[in-house]
């Protein structure tokens, strides 16, 4: 039997005992929070069911997408098979007190495509063990002063499976200490595989070529291949999302021709990084995803 704290009115006890759900509210003194454990799996508005928090009957005061706010997915229009990219989900509503979200990616056959990874584990979490859904955490529900909340995740693209669609659902909670009066939004964004010409190795003609890392994503170390057109000094850097150099290799003067080096992820948090090849004649960069 659930015990009700003395400072909570008895008429709110059923909500505490039920545990909310579907981005539901956990009632605390004078504060409404979205579900502290995030949205249950399968609430991103994705097919085949298109389930959301509103469809689940929890935040069902208004029709889907009928509120004064908005939900946006910020992502490229194309993906490079086998390489990671960043997805941002933005909920905005001027009067919202808390916000929540869930995101997933599916192909044209409605199968989950690729894998989602966290950028900020304090703001978002995996909703399942397979990296197919990401949702908010308790600390990731607070909006900014202008009524927005943005979450960032990394998606590791699979080998070419054709067009894929990012599905997202967002919640704007009004803070009235119940599950009523909140607005739920959905949106989607389709990506197509990059054309062959756009996935050629990063290159400076007549200088050098930087190839994709392998493996990517990686867990301990990844191999970086590059070709030099002439003998020259080479440095290789691994750069985090804040632009900081977290690992650097001074390779000295290397002869013309193909080369390879290895970058280590030891002691680094999971996330999206950029590796940079630099010579006296220029620089080139590519993304790489570290997973734990």
N, C-alpha and C positions, 0 to 999 in steps of 0.2 A: 504494500500500500504506500502510495506516494505521500510524503509529509509536506504540508504547505507551510513555508516560512511565515512567521507571524506578521511580517511587514507586507505581505501580499494578500489582497482581498480574497476572500473565499470564492467569490464568483469567478476568479481567474484560475482556480485550481484545476479545472478540466484541461485547460491549455497546457499547464505545466506537466500534468500527468501524461498527456498524449504525446509530448515530445515534439510537437509541431511537425515539420517535414515539408518537402517540396518548397524550399526556400521560405519555410514558415517562420513565425516569430517566437522567440524565447522571451518570456516576459520577465523583466527586471524592473526595479523601481524607476518610474518615470522615463523608461528607455525602451525603444523597440529595436530589436536586432533581427537581421536575416538569420536563417538557420546557421548556427555556429559551425556545423560540420559541413556546410555547403549543400548544394542541391543534389538530390539523389541522381544516380546515373540515368541517362536517358531523358533529360529535361531541357535539351538544347533546341527543341523544335525540329529535330532532324527526322527524316523518314526511317521506317515506314509509318510510324504512329504520329509523328509530329507533336509529341508530348511536351508540355511546358508546365510551369508552376500554376498557371491559370487553368490549364486543362486538367490538372491534378485536383482541382477543387479547393486549393488552399488560398491562393490570392486571386479569387474569382469575382471580385466586385465589379470589374469592368471588362468589356470585351477586349480581346487581345489587340495590342497596338492602337488602342483608342485614347491613350493618355496624351498630355501636353509635351511629353519628353521625346527622347529619341534613343535609338541603339545603333551603333556603327561598328563595322569591322574594318580595320585598317590593315591592308595586306597588299602585296603585289598582285598584278593580274596574271602573272606567269610563275611557274616554278621550274627549277632545274632538278630532274630526277636524281635522287641520291644526295641532295644537298639541303641543309636546313634554311629556314626563313623565319622571320618574326611576324607574329599576328598580334594585333592590339584590339581589344574589345572595349568600347566606350559607351557607358550609360550616362545620359544627361537628362536632368529634370530639375528645374529651379528650386522646387520645394521639397525634394527628397531628403530624408534623414539618414537612411541607409540604402545600400545598393548591393545587388548580387548578380551573378552571371553563371552561365555554363557554355562551353564551346566544344565542338567536335568537327571532324572532317570525314566526308564520305565521297566515294567515287560514283560513277554513273550507274553502277549496279547496286547502289545503296549499301555497299560494304565499307567498313571503316578503312581509311587510307592513311598510311604513314603513322607517325607517333608524335604525340604532344609531350613537351617537357616544360618544366617550370623555369621561369626567369627569376621570380621573387617568391620564395616559399613562404614568406610571411603574409603575402596577399592572396595567393592562390594555391591550390592543391589538386592532385589527381583524384578524380571521383571514382576511378576504377584502377585495377592492378595492371592493366594492359596499356595505359597511356592513351586511351581513346577519348576520354572526357577530362576536362579541367574545369574546376569551379572555384568559388571564393573561399576564403577562410574568415574567421571572426574578425581578425584585424584588417582584413582586406575589404571591409564593407563601408568604411567611412568615406563620404564624398568630400571633394574639395569645396572651398568657400563659394565657388561659382556653380555649385550643383552638378558636378561631374565626378565620375569614377572611371579610371582606366586600368585595365589589367593587361599584362603582356605575357605571352607564351611563345615557345619555339616549336615549330612543326618541322619534323624531319620528313622530307618528301620520299616516297617510295620510288622504285624504278617506274618508268613511264606507264601509268595506268589510264592515260587519257585525262580529260577534264575532271577536276575534283571540286567539291563545294564545301566551304566553311559554313557551318550552321552555328548560330549563337542565340541565346535567350538572355534577357536582362530583366532585373526587377528594380523598381524605384519604390521604396517603402516610405510611407508618410509619417510614421512615428506615432500612431495613435494607440499603441499598446494592444492592437488586435491585428488579425490577418486581413481585415477589411480596408478598403480604400486605397490599396496599393495597385500600381500599374505594372503590367508585364508586357515586354516587347520582344519581338523576334526579328531576325534579319539573316541574310545569307550573302556569300560572296564566292563567285566561281573563278578558279584559276585553271589555266590551260598549260600544258607542257611547253617549255621554251623551245623555239625552233633551233635547228642544228647550228645555225650561224651564231646564235646568241649564247651557246654553251661551249664555245671554243675556249681553250685555256687562256687565262689572262696573259696578255703579251704586250711587249713594246717591240715593234718590228725592228729587226736588226740588233736587238739588245738582249732580251731574255724572255722566257716563257715560264709562267708559274701554273702548275697543274693542280687539279682538285686533290685535297687530302684524302688519304685512305688509311684506316677506315674513317668514315664520317657518317654518323656520330662515332666517337671513340670513348673508351673508358680509362685507359692508362696512358697510351701514347699513340701518335698518328704519324704516318709517313708523308713527307712533303717532297714532291719531285719538281725539279726545275731544270731548264736548259739555258745555257749561256752561249751567246753568239761570239763572245771574246773572253779572254782571261781578265778577271777583275775581282775586286774585294766584294764579299757578300755577307750580309747579316740577315738573320731570320728572327722575327719577333712574333710573340703571341700577345694579343691585346684584348682586354676585357671590355664589357659593355660601357664602362666609364672612360674608356680611352687610355687606360693605364697599361704599361708594359708589364706583364706578369711572368714572362719567360723570354730570354733572348739567347741566340746562338751567334757568336762571332765566328764565321767559317773561314775568315782570312781570304787570301787570294785563291780563287779557283780557276782552273783552266776552262777553255771553251768546251761545250759538250753537255751531255746529260748528267745530272747529279741528284742525290736524294739526302734528306736529313730527317731527323725525328724530333718532334716536340712532345714534351711530357705534360700530363695533366695532374701530376702528383701534387697534393696539397692545395689544389684549386677547387672552388665550388662548381657544381654543374651549371651549365649555361651556354649561351652563344658567344663565341669568341671570333676574332679575326686574326689570321696570320698574314704577316707582311714580309715580302722579300724586297730587300733594298740593296742597290749597287750605286756606284758613283754616277750612273747614267739614268737612274730612275727607280721607281718602286711599283709594286703591284700587291693587291690584297685579295683574299678569299675568305668566306666564312667557314667556321667549323664548330661543331656542337660537341660539348663534353657532357657525358651522362654518367651518373653514379649508380 
